[in-house]
Amino acid sequence: RTILSGTPTDKMARPVTDQIAVSGEFPCTLPAYSFTVIRIKPENHPAEPKSNLLKKQNVYFQADAKQIYLPVKTGANLSRFNPEFDAEEGVSISPSGAQDFTKGPVNYTFKSGKEKETYQVTASEDHNPVLDGFYADPEILYSQKTGKYYIYPTSDGFDNWSGDFFKVFSSDNLVDWKDEGVILDLKKDVSWANRNAWAPCIVEKKINGEYKYFYYFTAAQKVGVAVADNPTGPFVDSGKALVYFKTLNVNRGQEIDPDVFTDPVSGKSYLYWGNGYMAAAELNTDMISINFSTMKQMNIDNTYREGTYVIYRKGTY
């Protein structure tokens, strides 16, 4: 593939960080920029497997050893599995169709003209990663209402962590996870922020005999809260940021990565957050506002950065 590397010739011009359409001879010069063509060789893959039964982001090619590992999703029939290899024009692949991978690796030969390569291809059911795609910062909830487990992650895989929506996945066995779809879209559902959807957390509360779900999330380096009647939503944003300020004498970091914790001793709920510092405050009984008189900066050492998670076990927090 070919990319353009742009450097400013004019000190007042900004560096090229976005895609720019350029036509003409190379090297070339545009106002304020000079461009250099850089050709990058593709990865040394003889072909790409296209089967929908694969966890494609975890397919592993070992070119030197001539080996390919294919992780398949739960339920795939490995006795008759077709990786559906797709190669460039002029490359033949043998064997074709479904093969039996239950007895060990299957040898595949990729031939182009007089040249050919044979790879040992192994396929097996792999439960990790449990989510198919790029996700981070998982929060897990067991719902008393539904008797199921739920993972609430950051939707990742975007440049500069620029995701703008949240999803949820459900399971009744902690192995097989169902994509329940988007539960909060910043651009559609949140009026006060539309970027950097990060690191959510959730708590289930029984209020007046009815279950409620309070979902705390990061958006544009602030913390918000949305409420639903079910673990999969629909969630309704409170209409404003819950945490948008620095605490005490803090002059660094970001207001991100909330963690909600309900004390089993007192029954009170607390919210923690911070980046480069850790803050905490008791939540009011409505769960969508903070009791500011309880807010404090926690005493942490220099190893702390972000991602607070609080638990209680045998008298210790």
Phi, psi and chi 1 to 4 in degrees:
 res  aa     phi    psi   chi1   chi2   chi3   chi4
   1 ARG       -  163.1   63.0 -167.7  176.0   93.0
   2 THR  -121.3  133.2  -57.5      -      -      -
   3 ILE  -125.5  161.4   64.5  170.0      -      -
   4 LEU  -109.4  131.2  -65.0  177.8      -      -
   5 SER  -106.3  117.0  173.2      -      -      -
   6 GLY  -110.7  128.3      -      -      -      -
   7 THR  -125.9  139.5   54.5      -      -      -
   8 PRO   -67.4  131.0  -15.3   28.2      -      -
   9 THR   -93.0  -18.2   56.7      -      -      -
  10 ASP  -104.1  122.1 -178.6  -19.7      -      -
  11 LYS   -63.6  -14.6   64.8 -179.7 -178.4 -179.9
  12 MET   -88.7   -7.9  -61.2  -59.4  -68.4      -
  13 ALA   -86.5  148.1      -      -      -      -
  14 ARG   -83.0  151.4   66.4  178.1  177.4   83.2
  15 PRO   -62.0  155.1  -19.8   31.4      -      -
  16 VAL   -80.5  114.1  175.5      -      -      -
  17 THR  -121.1   -9.1   55.7      -      -      -
  18 ASP  -112.3  164.5  -58.3  -42.9      -      -
  19 GLN   -69.5  134.4  -68.0 -177.2   -9.6      -
  20 ILE  -129.2  132.7  -64.0  178.7      -      -
  21 ALA   -86.0  122.5      -      -      -      -
  22 VAL  -132.2  134.4 -179.9      -      -      -
  23 SER  -123.9  157.0   60.5      -      -      -
  24 GLY   120.5 -169.0      -      -      -      -
  25 GLU   -81.9  151.5  -62.6  -63.1  -37.3      -
  26 PHE  -122.2  148.3  -65.3   99.9      -      -
  27 PRO   -62.8  154.2  -13.8   26.5      -      -
  28 CYS  -137.7  166.1   74.6      -      -      -
  29 THR  -128.8  130.4  -60.3      -      -      -
  30 LEU  -113.3  163.8  -68.5  179.4      -      -
  31 PRO   -52.8  121.7  -27.4   35.6      -      -
  32 ALA    79.5   -9.5      -      -      -      -
  33 TYR  -132.5  146.8  -63.5  101.5      -      -
  34 SER  -118.6  139.1   63.2      -      -      -
  35 PHE  -116.3  142.1  -71.5   91.3      -      -
  36 THR  -122.9  134.6  -57.2      -      -      -
  37 VAL   -84.6  127.4  175.8      -      -      -
  38 ILE  -118.9  123.6  -57.6  173.3      -      -
  39 ARG   -99.8  128.2  -61.9 -159.5  179.0  -83.1
  40 ILE  -113.8  126.0  -61.0  178.6      -      -
  41 LYS   -70.2  139.9  -67.5 -177.4  178.8  179.7
  42 PRO   -66.4  160.7   24.5  -32.7      -      -
  43 GLU   -59.3  149.7  -66.8 -179.0   83.9      -
  44 ASN   -80.0   70.6 -170.2   16.6      -      -
  45 HIS  -112.2  126.1  -64.2  175.5      -      -
  46 PRO   -68.0  -29.0   25.1  -34.1      -      -
  47 ALA  -166.5  162.1      -      -      -      -
  48 GLU  -111.8  127.4  -63.8  -67.6  -22.3      -
  49 PRO   -75.0  135.2   26.9  -31.1      -      -
  50 LYS  -115.5    1.1  -59.7  -65.8 -174.9 -179.7
  51 SER   -58.7  138.2  171.2      -      -      -
  52 ASN   -72.2   -9.2  -70.5  -30.8      -      -
  53 LEU   -86.6   -1.0  -65.5  174.1      -      -
  54 LEU   -93.7  149.0  -73.7  168.8      -      -
  55 LYS   -87.4   84.9  -65.9 -173.3  174.0 -177.7
  56 LYS   -60.2  -32.7  -66.4 -175.2  178.2   67.4
  57 GLN   -73.0   -7.9  -72.4  162.2  -21.7      -
  58 ASN  -117.2   10.7  -57.6   98.8      -      -
  59 VAL   -64.6  135.6  170.7      -      -      -
  60 TYR  -122.7  122.3  178.4   60.8      -      -
  61 PHE  -104.6  129.6  -72.8   80.9      -      -
  62 GLN  -118.4   91.1 -166.3  170.2    1.5      -
  63 ALA   -62.8  -42.9      -      -      -      -
  64 ASP   -63.0  -40.9  -66.0  -20.1      -      -
  65 ALA   -87.5   -3.4      -      -      -      -
  66 LYS    56.3   53.5  -63.8  -67.2 -173.5  -71.0
  67 GLN  -132.0  146.5  -65.5  177.2  -15.4      -
  68 ILE  -132.5  131.1  -57.2  173.1      -      -
  69 TYR  -111.0  128.4  171.6   63.6      -      -
  70 LEU  -117.3  104.9  -55.4  176.5      -      -
  71 PRO   -81.6  127.1   28.0  -28.9      -      -
  72 VAL  -107.8  158.6  -59.0      -      -      -
  73 LYS   -75.6  159.3  -61.6  175.3 -176.9  177.5
  74 THR   -57.4  133.1  -57.6      -      -      -
  75 GLY    97.1   -8.1      -      -      -      -
  76 ALA   -66.2  137.5      -      -      -      -
  77 ASN   -85.5   99.0 -177.5    2.2      -      -
  78 LEU   -75.4  -12.8  -71.3  174.1      -      -
  79 SER   -76.9  -19.4   65.2      -      -      -
  80 ARG  -142.0   73.0  -71.8 -172.8   54.0   79.8
  81 PHE  -115.4  131.7  176.2   63.0      -      -
  82 ASN  -113.9  110.8 -178.3    3.7      -      -
  83 PRO   -65.8  -17.7  -18.4   31.3      -      -
  84 GLU    57.5   55.5  -60.4  178.9   27.3      -
  85 PHE   -61.8  136.3  -80.1  112.6      -      -
  86 ASP  -122.5  117.6 -177.7   32.5      -      -
  87 ALA  -115.7  168.9      -      -      -      -
  88 GLU   -66.1  161.0  -66.4 -177.0    2.9      -
  89 GLU   -58.9  135.1 -174.5  176.0   -6.3      -
  90 GLY    94.5   -5.2      -      -      -      -
  91 VAL  -102.0  123.8  176.6      -      -      -
  92 SER   -97.4  150.0   63.3      -      -      -
  93 ILE  -126.7  132.0  -55.4  171.2      -      -
  94 SER  -139.9  133.4  178.1      -      -      -
  95 PRO   -79.1  173.8   31.1  -36.0      -      -
  96 SER  -118.4  163.5   61.8      -      -      -
  97 GLY    77.8 -167.3      -      -      -      -
  98 ALA   -71.9  141.7      -      -      -      -
  99 GLN  -130.6  162.7  -54.6  -62.9  -44.4      -
 100 ASP   -94.7  108.3 -174.6   -1.9      -      -
 101 PHE   -98.8    3.9  -74.2   87.2      -      -
 102 THR   -76.5  -17.0   61.5      -      -      -
 103 LYS  -100.9    6.3  -61.8  176.6 -178.5  178.5
 104 GLY   125.7 -170.9      -      -      -      -
 105 PRO   -62.2  149.0  -20.0   31.9      -      -
 106 VAL  -111.0  131.4  175.4      -      -      -
 107 ASN   -82.0  125.3  -71.2  -28.7      -      -
 108 TYR  -115.1  133.9  -83.4   80.2      -      -
 109 THR  -110.4  128.7  -60.7      -      -      -
 110 PHE  -112.4  119.2  -55.2   88.8      -      -
 111 LYS  -124.2  132.7 -175.1  177.1 -179.3 -179.2
 112 SER  -134.9  108.5  177.3      -      -      -
 113 GLY    62.5 -125.4      -      -      -      -
 114 LYS   -89.3   -6.7  -65.1 -178.1  179.6 -179.9
 115 GLU   -95.7  141.8  -63.2 -177.8    1.0      -
 116 LYS  -150.6  152.7   66.7  177.7 -178.6  179.4
 117 GLU  -135.6  140.9  -69.3 -176.1  -32.4      -
 118 THR  -115.6  128.3  -61.4      -      -      -
 119 TYR  -116.0  142.7  -80.9   70.8      -      -
 120 GLN   -85.3  122.3  -79.1 -168.6  -26.9      -
 121 VAL  -112.8  121.5 -179.9      -      -      -
 122 THR  -111.5  136.7  -58.5      -      -      -
 123 ALA  -129.1  134.8      -      -      -      -
 124 SER  -153.0  155.8   65.5      -      -      -
 125 GLU   -74.5  125.8 -172.8  173.6  -63.4      -
 126 ASP  -127.1  119.6 -164.0  -22.5      -      -
 127 HIS   -80.8  -14.8  -63.5  -60.7      -      -
 128 ASN  -112.0  141.8  -77.8  -40.8      -      -
 129 PRO   -71.0  152.5   27.3  -34.0      -      -
 130 VAL   -73.5  -24.4  -63.2      -      -      -
 131 LEU  -107.7  137.1  -55.3 -177.0      -      -
 132 ASP   -91.6  102.0 -170.0   16.8      -      -
 133 GLY   139.6 -172.1      -      -      -      -
 134 PHE   -99.1  111.0  -68.5  111.4      -      -
 135 TYR  -139.6  155.0  -61.7   95.4      -      -
 136 ALA  -144.1  174.1      -      -      -      -
 137 ASP    51.4   51.8  -49.1  -40.4      -      -
 138 PRO   -70.0  134.0   27.6  -35.7      -      -
 139 GLU  -112.3  131.0  164.2   86.0  -11.2      -
 140 ILE  -115.7  140.3 -167.6  163.0      -      -
 141 LEU  -131.5  134.9  168.8   78.5      -      -
 142 TYR  -100.3  122.6  175.6   76.2      -      -
 143 SER   -93.6  121.5  170.9      -      -      -
 144 GLN   -65.8  -29.9  -62.4  -69.7  -21.4      -
 145 LYS   -69.4  -44.2 -179.9  177.0 -178.8  177.9
 146 THR  -104.3  -16.6   66.2      -      -      -
 147 GLY    71.1   23.5      -      -      -      -
 148 LYS  -122.4  163.9  -69.5 -176.3  177.7 -178.3
 149 TYR   -99.7  151.0  -61.4   91.5      -      -
 150 TYR  -137.0  136.5  -62.5   86.7      -      -
 151 ILE  -108.9  127.5  -72.3 -179.7      -      -
 152 TYR  -114.9  101.8  -59.7   84.8      -      -
 153 PRO  -106.4  173.1   37.1  -32.1      -      -
 154 THR   -78.9  133.4  -61.7      -      -      -
 155 SER   -79.7  112.0  -63.7      -      -      -
 156 ASP  -109.9 -174.3 -146.3  -21.1      -      -
 157 GLY    95.6   11.6      -      -      -      -
 158 PHE  -109.1  146.7  -55.2   99.6      -      -
 159 ASP   -57.3  136.0  -69.7  -18.5      -      -
 160 ASN    57.7   31.1  -59.2  -45.5      -      -
 161 TRP    51.9   48.1  -55.9  -73.5      -      -
 162 SER   -99.1   21.9   58.4      -      -      -
 163 GLY   -57.9  152.1      -      -      -      -
 164 ASP  -132.7   21.4   52.2   30.5      -      -
 165 PHE  -149.8  161.9   61.9   87.9      -      -
 166 PHE  -123.3  143.8  -66.7   99.3      -      -
 167 LYS  -122.3  170.1  -59.1 -178.4   78.3  172.0
 168 VAL  -137.6  148.5   64.0      -      -      -
 169 PHE  -127.1  140.0  -60.6   79.4      -      -
 170 SER  -118.1  155.2   65.7      -      -      -
 171 SER  -156.2  147.8  174.9      -      -      -
 172 ASP  -109.1    3.1   55.9   11.6      -      -
 173 ASN  -137.9    3.6   59.9   11.2      -      -
 174 LEU    67.1    7.9  -69.5  173.1      -      -
 175 VAL  -115.4  -51.6  174.4      -      -      -
 176 ASP   -98.3  123.8  -55.7  -54.6      -      -
 177 TRP  -118.3  131.9  -66.6   86.9      -      -
 178 LYS  -102.5  131.0  177.8 -175.1  176.6 -176.9
 179 ASP   -74.6  113.1 -174.5  -17.5      -      -
 180 GLU   -92.2    1.6  -62.1  -77.2   -0.7      -
 181 GLY    92.3 -175.1      -      -      -      -
 182 VAL   -75.0  129.9  174.2      -      -      -
 183 ILE  -107.6  -17.8   57.2  169.4      -      -
 184 LEU  -154.7  119.6 -165.5   69.2      -      -
 185 ASP  -111.4  113.4 -173.7  -37.2      -      -
 186 LEU   -57.9  -40.0  -62.5 -173.7      -      -
 187 LYS   -72.2  -22.5  -67.5 -175.6  175.5  179.9
 188 LYS  -105.0  -35.5  -64.3  178.1 -178.7  178.3
 189 ASP  -106.9  -12.4  -54.8  -36.3      -      -
 190 VAL  -122.3  126.6  176.9      -      -      -
 191 SER   -88.2  -21.6   60.3      -      -      -
 192 TRP  -101.7   -3.3   49.9  -90.4      -      -
 193 ALA  -162.0  149.8      -      -      -      -
 194 ASN  -138.5   19.6   61.5    6.7      -      -
 195 ARG  -149.4  167.5   59.0 -179.3  172.0   83.4
 196 ASN    53.1   62.8  -57.5  119.3      -      -
 197 ALA   -82.1  103.7      -      -      -      -
 198 TRP  -128.7  153.1  -60.0  -18.7      -      -
 199 ALA    40.7   68.8      -      -      -      -
 200 PRO   -83.2  169.5   33.8  -36.8      -      -
 201 CYS  -148.2  164.3   63.5      -      -      -
 202 ILE  -149.7  153.9 -167.2  167.9      -      -
 203 VAL  -140.1  143.8   64.8      -      -      -
 204 GLU  -100.1  130.0  178.9 -175.0   65.6      -
 205 LYS  -129.6  139.3  -75.5  -88.2 -170.6  175.3
 206 LYS  -100.7  113.5 -161.0  169.3 -172.7  178.9
 207 ILE  -122.6  120.3  -59.1  173.3      -      -
 208 ASN    52.6   39.4  -62.6  -35.0      -      -
 209 GLY    82.9   -1.6      -      -      -      -
 210 GLU  -118.0  140.4  -60.4  -70.1  -24.2      -
 211 TYR   -79.2  136.6  -75.9  103.5      -      -
 212 LYS  -128.6  149.5  -67.0  -74.6 -175.6 -179.2
 213 TYR  -123.3  121.7  -61.8   85.3      -      -
 214 PHE  -110.0  117.0  -62.0   91.5      -      -
 215 TYR  -112.6  113.2 -177.8   76.4      -      -
 216 TYR  -101.8  135.5  -55.8   87.5      -      -
 217 PHE  -147.1  158.8   59.8   94.4      -      -
 218 THR   -96.1  137.4  -57.1      -      -      -
 219 ALA  -148.8  123.5      -      -      -      -
 220 ALA    52.1   42.6      -      -      -      -
 221 GLN    60.7   33.0  -72.2   74.4   41.1      -
 222 LYS  -133.8  164.8  -57.1  177.7 -177.0   69.1
 223 VAL  -110.1  129.6  175.7      -      -      -
 224 GLY  -121.3  177.4      -      -      -      -
 225 VAL  -143.0  138.9   56.3      -      -      -
 226 ALA  -129.9  154.3      -      -      -      -
 227 VAL  -126.9  143.7 -174.6      -      -      -
 228 ALA  -145.3  165.5      -      -      -      -
 229 ASP   -94.3  -10.1  -65.0  -31.7      -      -
 230 ASN  -138.3  154.9  -67.3  -70.2      -      -
 231 PRO   -61.1  -25.5  -20.2   31.1      -      -
 232 THR   -99.3    9.9   55.9      -      -      -
 233 GLY    86.4 -165.7      -      -      -      -
 234 PRO   -72.7  141.8   26.3  -33.9      -      -
 235 PHE   -96.1  139.9  -77.4   86.4      -      -
 236 VAL  -116.1  121.2  178.0      -      -      -
 237 ASP   -66.0  148.7  177.8   57.5      -      -
 238 SER   -70.1  -17.1   68.3      -      -      -
 239 GLY   102.5   -5.8      -      -      -      -
 240 LYS  -159.5  161.6   60.1 -177.5  178.7 -179.7
 241 ALA   -69.8  139.9      -      -      -      -
 242 LEU   -84.6  -41.7  178.5   60.7      -      -
 243 VAL  -124.0  118.6  178.0      -      -      -
 244 TYR  -140.7   16.5   52.0   88.2      -      -
 245 PHE  -136.2  159.8   45.3   78.8      -      -
 246 LYS   -84.7  151.8  -65.0  -78.9 -168.8  -72.7
 247 THR   -99.3  141.6   58.2      -      -      -
 248 LEU    49.7 -120.9  -56.9  177.4      -      -
 249 ASN  -101.7   21.0  -63.8  -40.5      -      -
 250 VAL   -71.2  130.5  171.4      -      -      -
 251 ASN  -131.2   26.6   58.7    4.9      -      -
 252 ARG  -142.0  170.9   63.4 -170.8 -175.9  -81.5
 253 GLY    74.2 -168.5      -      -      -      -
 254 GLN  -134.3  158.4  -58.2  174.2   -1.0      -
 255 GLU   -93.2   83.7  -70.9   60.7   67.8      -
 256 ILE  -137.1  177.2   64.6  172.0      -      -
 257 ASP    55.6   61.5  -67.2    4.5      -      -
 258 PRO   -69.1  150.8   28.8  -36.8      -      -
 259 ASP  -135.8  129.8 -178.1   50.6      -      -
 260 VAL  -107.1  135.9   61.0      -      -      -
 261 PHE  -139.3  128.7  169.9   71.5      -      -
 262 THR  -104.7  119.9  -62.1      -      -      -
 263 ASP   -71.0  117.9 -177.2    0.4      -      -
 264 PRO   -68.3  -15.1   25.0  -33.7      -      -
 265 VAL   -83.3  -51.3  176.7      -      -      -
 266 SER   -96.1  -21.0   67.9      -      -      -
 267 GLY    81.7   -1.8      -      -      -      -
 268 LYS   -80.1  151.3  -64.3  179.3  179.4  179.5
 269 SER  -110.4  143.6  -66.8      -      -      -
 270 TYR  -129.4  151.0  -61.7   85.1      -      -
 271 LEU  -118.0  135.5 -169.7   70.8      -      -
 272 TYR  -120.6  149.1  -57.1   79.9      -      -
 273 TRP  -162.4  171.6   68.7   89.2      -      -
 274 GLY   135.7  160.5      -      -      -      -
 275 ASN  -144.4  112.6  158.5  -95.4      -      -
 276 GLY    85.2  -13.4      -      -      -      -
 277 TYR  -150.6  159.9   72.9   95.4      -      -
 278 MET  -124.3  125.6 -169.6 -153.5  -58.3      -
 279 ALA  -116.2  158.7      -      -      -      -
 280 ALA  -147.8  151.3      -      -      -      -
 281 ALA  -158.0  151.5      -      -      -      -
 282 GLU   -76.5  138.4 -177.2 -177.3  -26.7      -
 283 LEU   -84.1  143.3  -72.4  160.9      -      -
 284 ASN   -69.4  168.9  -69.8  -39.8      -      -
 285 THR   -64.3  -20.3   55.7      -      -      -
 286 ASP   -76.0  -12.3   63.0    7.2      -      -
 287 MET    67.7    3.3  -63.5  -65.2  -71.9      -
 288 ILE  -119.7   11.4   61.0  171.2      -      -
 289 SER  -144.9  160.4   61.2      -      -      -
 290 ILE  -107.3  141.3  -73.5  174.1      -      -
 291 ASN   -83.5   96.5 -179.1  -13.6      -      -
 292 PHE   -63.0  -25.0  -75.5   95.4      -      -
 293 SER   -68.1  -15.9   67.2      -      -      -
 294 THR   -99.6   -3.3   66.6      -      -      -
 295 MET   -68.7  137.1 -171.3  167.2   63.3      -
 296 LYS  -150.4  158.4   65.3  178.9  -65.8 -175.2
 297 GLN   -94.3  127.7 -174.3  175.5  -24.5      -
 298 MET   -79.1  151.2  -51.8  -62.0  -75.0      -
 299 ASN   -84.4  106.3 -176.9   21.9      -      -
 300 ILE  -123.1  163.3   54.9  174.2      -      -
 301 ASP   -98.3 -176.9   62.8   23.9      -      -
 302 ASN   -73.8   -5.5  -69.2  -29.7      -      -
 303 THR   -83.6  -14.0   65.1      -      -      -
 304 TYR   -76.5  138.1  177.3   85.1      -      -
 305 ARG  -125.5  -58.2  178.9  168.9  177.5  172.6
 306 GLU  -167.8 -178.2   60.9 -166.0   27.1      -
 307 GLY    77.1   45.8      -      -      -      -
 308 THR   -62.0  141.5  -56.0      -      -      -
 309 TYR  -144.7  123.8 -163.0   84.0      -      -
 310 VAL  -113.4  134.1 -179.8      -      -      -
 311 ILE  -133.2  167.0   62.3  171.3      -      -
 312 TYR  -128.4  130.7  173.3   86.6      -      -
 313 ARG  -150.8  120.9 -177.4  173.4 -175.9  -91.9
 314 LYS    51.4   47.9  -64.8 -177.6  178.1  179.8
 315 GLY    84.8   -1.9      -      -      -      -
 316 THR  -114.2  134.6  -60.5      -      -      -
 317 TYR   -99.4      -  -63.9   87.4      -      -
